[in-house]
Amino acid sequence: MKKLLRDLKKKKHKAQHELFKMYGDFLYRVCYRYMANRDDAHEVLSKAFVNIFEKLADTDIETEVVLKSWMKKVAINQSLMELRKRKVFYAELELIEEIAEDTISADQALLEADLMQMLFELPDGYRTVFSLYVIEGFKHDEIAQKLDISVNTSKSQLRKARLQLQQMINKTEMRYEEVRRTRN
C-alpha cells in the first residue's frame, strides 16, 4: 500500500487506475446513495476521483484505512455539491424541539434491496439527510452546516424520511404477508 500511495502522490496513471479498481465500486455505492440515479452517480464518481487524484499529493495519508475514509468524504462532499447545484428543496418546517428516535422495524423477509429501493424513492432532501445521519453518522449540526440548512430543517427532514420509509415498509410487509397467505 505504501508504494501505491507514493505512486499516487506522484500522480502515476497506473497507480490511479489501480486505486480506481480497488475502490471504484465502493465509492460508486456511496455516490449512488445520494444521487439515486446511475448516470448521476457515475458523473459524481468521476468528479470525485478527479478531486482525489488532484488532492492526494497534498495529504499526509499513509494507511489504507485513512485513505478509504478520506475518499469516502470526498465522494460524499462531491455528491452534496451536485445536489446543491440542483438546489435540492429542503422544506423548512415549524420548530421541532425534540425528534423521537423512531426505529424502523421490518419483517425478516424485507430484503436489503427493498430497503435501498425505498431509500431511492425518497425525495432528494429526505434521502440526503437520512443518509448523512443514519448511514454516515453525522450529527444534525454537521448536516446543517454541510447542506446550509438549519438544524431544525435537518431534524424535520430526517423525521419525514423515517415516516415515509415506515409507510413504505408497512406496505411491503403487507404485500409479503399476502404472498405468504396465498401460498398456504
C-alpha positions in Angstrom: 0.0 0.0 0.0 2.9 2.4 0.8 4.2 2.0 -2.8 0.8 2.6 -4.2 0.4 5.8 -2.1 3.8 7.0 -3.1 2.9 6.5 -6.8 -0.5 8.1 -6.3 1.2 11.2 -4.8 3.4 11.3 -7.9 0.2 11.1 -10.0 1.3 8.0 -11.8 -1.6 6.8 -14.1 -1.0 3.1 -13.3 -1.5 3.8 -9.6 -4.6 5.9 -10.2 -6.0 3.0 -12.3 -5.2 0.6 -9.5 -6.9 2.8 -6.9 -10.0 3.1 -9.1 -10.1 -0.7 -9.4 -9.8 -1.1 -5.7 -12.3 1.5 -4.6 -14.5 2.4 -7.6 -17.4 0.1 -6.7 -17.3 1.2 -3.0 -17.3 4.9 -3.9 -19.9 4.4 -6.6 -22.3 3.0 -4.0 -21.6 6.0 -1.7 -22.4 8.4 -4.6 -25.5 6.3 -5.7 -26.9 6.5 -2.2 -27.1 10.3 -2.6 -27.9 10.7 -6.3 -30.3 7.7 -6.6 -29.6 7.6 -10.3 -26.9 5.6 -12.0 -25.9 8.2 -14.6 -25.7 10.9 -11.9 -23.8 8.6 -9.6 -21.3 7.8 -12.3 -20.8 11.5 -13.1 -20.3 12.4 -9.4 -17.9 9.4 -9.0 -15.8 10.7 -11.9 -15.6 14.1 -10.4 -14.8 12.7 -7.0 -11.9 10.7 -8.4 -10.6 13.7 -10.2 -10.6 15.5 -6.9 -9.0 12.6 -5.2 -6.2 12.3 -7.7 -5.6 16.1 -7.7 -5.6 16.5 -3.9 -4.0 13.2 -2.7 -0.4 14.6 -3.3 -1.2 17.3 -0.7 -2.2 14.9 2.0 -0.3 13.1 4.6 -2.2 9.9 4.2 -0.1 6.8 4.9 -2.6 4.0 5.6 -5.3 2.3 3.6 -7.9 2.9 6.4 -7.3 6.6 6.4 -7.2 6.7 2.6 -10.6 4.9 2.3 -12.2 7.2 4.9 -10.8 10.3 3.2 -12.0 9.2 -0.3 -15.5 8.4 1.1 -15.6 12.0 2.5 -14.6 13.3 -0.9 -17.3 11.3 -2.6 -20.0 12.4 -0.1 -18.9 16.1 -0.5 -19.0 15.8 -4.3 -22.5 14.3 -4.1 -23.6 17.1 -1.8 -22.1 19.8 -4.1 -24.0 18.3 -7.0 -27.3 18.3 -5.1 -26.6 21.9 -4.1 -26.2 22.8 -7.7 -29.6 21.3 -8.4 -31.0 23.4 -5.5 -32.5 20.4 -3.7 -35.5 21.6 -1.8 -35.4 21.3 1.9 -38.8 22.1 3.4 -38.4 24.4 6.4 -41.0 23.1 8.9 -42.1 24.5 12.2 -39.7 24.4 15.1 -39.3 20.9 16.3 -37.8 20.8 19.8 -37.2 17.1 20.0 -37.5 14.4 17.4 -38.2 10.9 18.8 -35.8 8.4 17.6 -38.2 6.2 15.6 -36.9 2.8 14.8 -37.8 1.1 11.6 -38.9 -2.5 12.2 -39.3 -4.8 9.3 -40.0 -8.5 8.9 -37.0 -10.6 8.1 -38.4 -11.1 4.6 -37.8 -7.5 3.9 -34.6 -7.6 1.9 -31.8 -5.1 1.8 -32.6 -4.5 -1.8 -36.1 -3.5 -0.8 -34.7 -1.0 1.7 -32.3 0.5 -0.8 -35.1 0.9 -3.3 -37.2 2.6 -0.7 -34.4 4.9 0.1 -34.0 5.9 -3.5 -37.7 6.6 -3.7 -37.4 9.3 -1.1 -37.3 12.9 -2.2 -33.7 14.2 -2.6 -33.8 16.2 0.6 -35.1 13.4 2.8 -32.7 10.9 1.3 -29.7 13.2 1.7 -30.3 14.0 5.3 -31.3 10.4 6.1 -28.1 9.1 4.5 -25.9 11.6 6.3 -27.5 11.0 9.7 -28.3 7.3 9.7 -25.7 5.8 7.3 -22.8 8.2 7.6 -23.3 9.0 11.3 -23.2 12.8 11.0 -24.9 14.9 13.7 -27.7 17.4 12.9 -25.4 20.4 13.4 -22.9 18.9 11.0 -25.6 18.1 8.4 -27.0 21.6 8.7 -23.6 23.1 8.1 -22.8 20.8 5.1 -26.2 21.5 3.5 -26.5 25.1 4.5 -29.8 24.5 6.3 -31.0 24.9 9.8 -30.6 22.2 12.4 -34.4 22.0 12.7 -34.7 21.5 9.0 -32.3 18.6 9.2 -34.3 17.1 12.1 -37.6 17.6 10.2 -36.2 16.1 7.0 -35.0 13.1 9.0 -38.3 12.7 10.7 -40.2 12.9 7.4 -37.8 10.4 5.8 -38.3 8.0 8.6 -42.1 8.3 8.5 -42.1 7.9 4.7 -39.8 4.8 5.0 -42.0 3.4 7.7 -45.1 3.7 5.4 -43.2 2.0 2.6 -42.0 -0.8 4.8 -45.6 -1.3 6.1 -46.9 -1.6 2.5 -44.1 -4.0 1.6 -44.8 -6.1 4.7 -48.4 -6.3 3.8 -47.5 -7.5 0.3 -45.2 -10.2 1.7 -48.0 -11.3 4.1 -50.4 -11.5 1.2 -48.0 -13.7 -0.7 -47.5 -15.9 2.3 -51.2 -16.3 2.7 -51.8 -17.2 -0.9 -49.0 -19.8 -0.7 -50.6 -21.5 2.3 
